[in-house]
Amino acid sequence: MTAGGISIHAVDVASGRPAEGLEVRLLRISGDMQELLAAGQCGPTGLFDHPTVRGEGVTEGCYIAQFLVGAFYTANGMNNAPPAFLDEVSFQFGVADARQHYHLPFKFTAWGYSLFRGGL
């Protein structure tokens, strides 16, 4: 069986630009444990490019996608007095069929976000 993968596309809607440089982590939940599957930054188009996009390591189960929004705005010169209103976003979701592709469009500002299962 070939897994469908998990892809992430992040956009800073306050600026209207892809979230290049946004730190992302993808974890798999197994019982009380969390296993780090992927970590890195979104590229120039806002896509998080990692082998999990192509299905590597993706199985049925529960996952957490983490987005370091506060650090993104600090790195991009937004003068946000600590603590940031929106610092880290954690989104827990389930993969019921690893043959399907799970696309997570993450749209955010320093004050809020939208995250859902979208189409590619």
N, C-alpha and C positions, 0 to 999 in steps of 0.2 A: 504494500500500500504506500502511495506517495502522499505525503502530507501537503495540505494546501498552504500553510504558512500564516504568519501574523505580520501585517505591515502597519506602519505608523506614518502619518503625514501631519506635520504640525505647522500651523499658521498663526502668526502674531496678528490678530485682526485689528489691533489698535494702530499698527503701522501699515497694515495691508500687505505684509511681506511674509514669505516663508520663514520659518523659525530656524534659520541656519545657526548652528552652535548650541541649540537646546540639548541639554543632557537628558538622556533617556535610559531607563533600566527596565528590563523585562524579567520577571521572576515567575517561577512555577511553584505553586503551593502543593505540598505533599504532607498531609497530616498537619502537624504543628511546625513543620519545616518550610522554609522558603529557599528555593534554589535559584541562583542568578543564572539566567540563560543568555542574556545579552546586555551590554552596556556600551554607551558611546554617545555621539552627537548626531543630530540631524544635519544633513548636507545642505548645499545651496538651494535645492528645491523644496526643502522642508521634510524630505523623506529620510527615515531612519533605515540605513542600508546595513543589514546584518543577515547572515545565513538563515535566521528564523523566518525571514520574509519568504524564502523559498521552501520552508517547511522543516528545515534542519532542527531537530530536537523538539518539535511540536507534537504533542500527543493529546488525547482527550484529558480534560481535567480543568483545574482552576489556575488562573494566572493573575498577576498584578503588573500593570504598566505604571511606571513612576516617571514624572516629569518635573524637573527642577526649574520651575518658573522664576522664583526669586533670584536665583543665581544668573539666569538668562538675562533678566532686566538689569541686574547689577553690572554684568559683563558688557552690556550694551549702553551703559552710561545713564540709565534712568536713575535719577536721584531719589531713591526710595529709602526713607529713614527706617532703620531696622526696628522691629522686625517687619519683614515684608507682609503685606496683607495676604497675598497668595504666594506661599513659599514653595511647597512641594505638593503636587497632585498625585494621589495614588488611586488607580482605577482597577477594581477587581472584576474579572469577567470569566466566563466559562467557555471552554471549547468542547462542544458536544460531539462534533464530527471532525476529526483531524484531516479528513480529505477535503473539507471546505476551506476556503480562504477567509480569514478574519481581518478586515481592514478597519483600523481605528483612526478616523480623522479627529485631530485634537486642535480645536480653535480656542484661542485664549487672549486675555489681556492681563494686566497686573491685578485686576479686580474680579475676574471670573473666567469661566471656561465652559465649553461644550465638548462632549466626548461621547461617541456612539459607534455602533457597528455600521459601517458604510459599505458601499460598493467600490470596487477598484476602478 
